[in-house]
């Protein structure tokens, strides 16, 4: 299902993550002024993945086996994952004049298991979580469909309350077993919340809802999310964010506003399609910028950074797709 509103959101929230990583590295601290809650948009992508998974299962007349489902996700994610990994591996090896990662850890990176100890390309943990969480959820969804949707809300609430009690924020990267918590808890909760969101959407889509009201809800949710991401995160507000994302995704798919003319253009589609490449390749861009350009004026540095991540991500995507077409011709 092509939806330019969702493509627009994907790019906006990927950009928030990229800018947070930029300023975190620029100031060498987590306590940054700009987009300090930039880690939160990852929830959007978990929830959207769950939503699209539930939609696909609901629309499919015959579901795949779990193994086939796993392979289909692997074919989609793995090429760009491994490409980004090799690029950053080569870069670090060149600037350090040595291989900086142990063979066993590099093997784990290749197997997409780096989320459980700390990856060489930090953003890649997200795909590692998706590639293993999605098949597990898919299995229970097709095997125990009724009980799955009964239990999912309780599991989501339990996970978020547990993280709130232990850490007070959703960003647990630097805590003991932080990546494991991200992988098991945040990933599972977000995907399940996305599945629940689809069920709510499915109930609402046939109802005659007012277009203006839906658009107003979209604007309120988006404004609230950006406000939290920009300056009021790293506290209990974190746990409001997944539910705001859920509302944003549900309303974005409703037929009343799905085809908003202003977003129905090639530019939005282009940027939306680049989000995965941007997510995996932006780390190498600011590493290079900070090595050679860090003392430039900050406002120009940010503009250069955003321009370069879009151009570099497009280039990597283009070359990779060209290679894959030739290899699998």
N, C-alpha and C positions, 0 to 999 in steps of 0.2 A: 504494500500500500504506500504510494508516494504521497508525501505530505510536506509541503514546503514550510509550514509553520514549525513542524518538528525539525526540519533541516536547519531553519533559522535558529531555533533554540540550541541545537547541537553545536553550532558554530559559536554562538554567544558563550555557552558554558565551557566549551573547550578553550576559548580565549581567556576566560577567567582563570582556568587552571594554569595556562601558560604564563599569564601575567603574574600570578602568585609565585610560581617557580622562579620567574625572572627576579622579582624583588627580594624573595627569600635568599637567593644567591647573591644578589647585589649588595644587600645589607648584612649578609652572613648571620641572619637571625630569623627565627620564626615570628617574632613579635614585630611585624611590619605594618606600615600604615595602609598600604594599598592592597586591596583584595586579600586581606589576612585570612578570610574564610574561603579562599580559592580551592581548597581541598573538597569542599562540599558538593560541587557539581558532579563529582564522581557518582554521587547518589542518583543523579538524573539518568546517567547511562546504565546503571544497574536496574533502575525502575523501568526505563524504556525497554531494556532487553527482556525483562520479565513480561511486560505488556505485549511485546511483539511475539514472544514465545507462546503466550496464551492465545493470542489472536490466530497464530499459525496452526496450533493444535485444534482450535475451535473450527477453523475453516477447512481443515484437511479431512477428506473423506476416508483416507487410510493413513494412519500414522507410521512413521519409520520405526525401525528397531532403534534401541538406545545407541548401539554401535554405529549404525548409519547416521544417526543424528550427530554423534560425536565427530564422525569423519567430515560431515558437511560443515560443521563449525570450524574444524581444523583446517579444511581447505580454504575457508574464507579468511581466517585470522593468521594462519601460520606464515605464509609468504612475507607479509608486511612486518610481522613480528620478528622473523629471523633476519630480514633485511636491515631493520633498524638496529638489531643487536650486533650484527657484524660491522655495521658502520661505526658504531660507538666503540666497539672492541678494537677495531683497527686504529681509530683516532687515539684512544688512550695508550695503545701499544707504541704508536709513533712518538707521541709527545713525551712518554716516559722511557723511551728506548728499551722497553722490556714488556713482556706479557705480565699484566698486573692482576690476573685472576687465576686461581688454582684450577687445574684441569677438571677436578670433580665438580667444582662450582660452575665451570663453563658448561659441563655436560648437563647439569641441572637447568642452566639457562636454556640450553637447546631443547630440553624436555618441557619447558614452560613451568618449571617448578620453583623458580626463583622467588616467588611471592612469599615463601616461608622462611627466607633468611635475609633477603635484601638484594634486589637485582642490580646488575651492572647498568642497565638502562631503567632507572626507577619507575617511570610511568608504565612499564610493561607488566607490573604486578596485576594490573586490572584485567588484562587478557588471560593471564594465568588463572585468575579466579574464575572468570567467565567460562573458560574452556572446560573446567572441571565441575563447577557448580551447576551450569545449565543442564548437562546430561542427567545429573542426579535429580534435579527438580523435574525435568522432563519425564524421567522414569516414573516418579510418584504421581505426576499429573495424569499420565495416560493409563497407569495401572490402578490407581485408587482415586479417581477423579472427584467423586462426591466428598469423601473424607478429606481430600487434599484441600478443598476450598473451605471446609469447615475449620480445619486446624490452622491454616495459614495465617489468619489474623492474630491468633493467639501466639504463634511463633514469632511473628514480626514484633508484636508488643513486648514479648519476653526478651527478645534480643536487644531492642533499643533501651529498655529499662535496665537490663543487665550492664550494657555499656555505660549508660548514664550513671549508674550506681558506682561502677568501678573507676571510670575515667572522667566523667563530667562533660566530656566533649567527644565528638566523633573522630577527631584526628588523633589516632593512637599509634601513629607510625613510630614515634620515638619511645613508646612504652615497652616494657618487657613483653615479649611475644606480640608486639604491636601488629606486625604484618600477618601473623597467624589470626589475630582477632579480626583484622580487616578482611582476610580471606574467608574465614568461616562465618563471621557475624555480619559485617557490613554487606558483604556480597550476597549472602543468603537472604538476609532481611530485605535488601533492596529488590532483588529479583522476585521474591514472594510478594512484596508490596506491588510490584508491577503486574503480577498475575491477578491480584485482587482488583487492581485498578481497571484491568480489562473487563472483569466481570461487572464492575459498576458502570463502565462505559457501555457495555452490551445492554444493560437495563435501560440506560438513558437515551441511547441513540434513536429509538423509535418515538420518543416523546416529543411533543411540540414545544420545545424550549425557546425562549425569546433570544434572538441573536444578540441583541444589545446587552442583555444580562450576562450571557456567556462571555462576550468580549470584555465586559467590565471585570468579570472574575479573572479572566486571563491577565488583564493589565494589573490588577491588585496583586495577584500571585507573583507575577514577574517582578514588579516593583519591590515587593517584600523580600523576595529571594535575593535580588541584587543588593538591597540594603543590608541584609545579613552578611552576604558574601563580602561586601565592601568594608563594613566596619563593626558589625555586632556579632561576629562569630566567636568560636572558641569558648563557648559557655552553653547554657541550657537551650539557647536558641537553635543550636545545631539539630536538636531533635524535633523541631518544627519543620525543618527543611524537607525531609523526605516526603512528608504529607502535602506540603505545598507543591513539590515536584509532581506528585501523584495527581493532584487537581489540575495542574498545568497540562499534563499529558492527556488526561481524560477529556478536558474541554477542547484541546487542540485537535483531537480526532473526531469530535462531534461534527456531523455533516453541516451544521449551520454556519461554521466559520472555516471549514477545512480548505476551501478554495479562495481564500482572501486574495484579491487581485494584486495587491501591493507586493505580496511575497511570491506570487506565481511568476517567477522569472528565472532565467538561466544562471544569474549570479548567485542566488540563494542555493540553487541546486548544486552548483559548482563547489561552493564553500561547505555545504552540508556533506557532500560526498568526500571531501578532503579531511573530515574530522578525525578519522582513525589514523591517517597518516600524520596529521599534525600532532596528535596526542603522542605517538610513538617517536616522532622525529624532532620535536621541539627541544629536547634535552641537549642534543648535540649542537643545536644552533646557539643557545646561550653559552655553552661551554666555549665555543669558538669566539663569540663576541667578547666574553669576559677575559679571554686570553689576549686578545689583540686590540679591543676597543673600549675597555672598561672606563677609561678616564675621559671619554667623550661626554658632552653635555647629556644629562639623563633623558631629557624629553626627546632628543634626536635618537638616542640609543634605543628607547622603547619603540619608536616608529620603525627604525631599522630592523629591530628584532621581530616585530609583527610581520613586516614585509618579507623578511628572510624566511620565517617559518612557513608562510604560505607558499612562497616560491620553491623552497627546498622540498616541502612536502609534495607539492605538485610534481616536481622533477622526479623524486623517488617513486611516486605512484606511477608516473608515465613510463619510466624505464622498467620498473618491475612488471607492469602489465604487458609491456612489449616483450620482455624476456619470457614471461609465462605463456603468452600466446604462441611464441615460436617453439618453446619446449613441448607444449601439449597440443601442437597443431594436429 
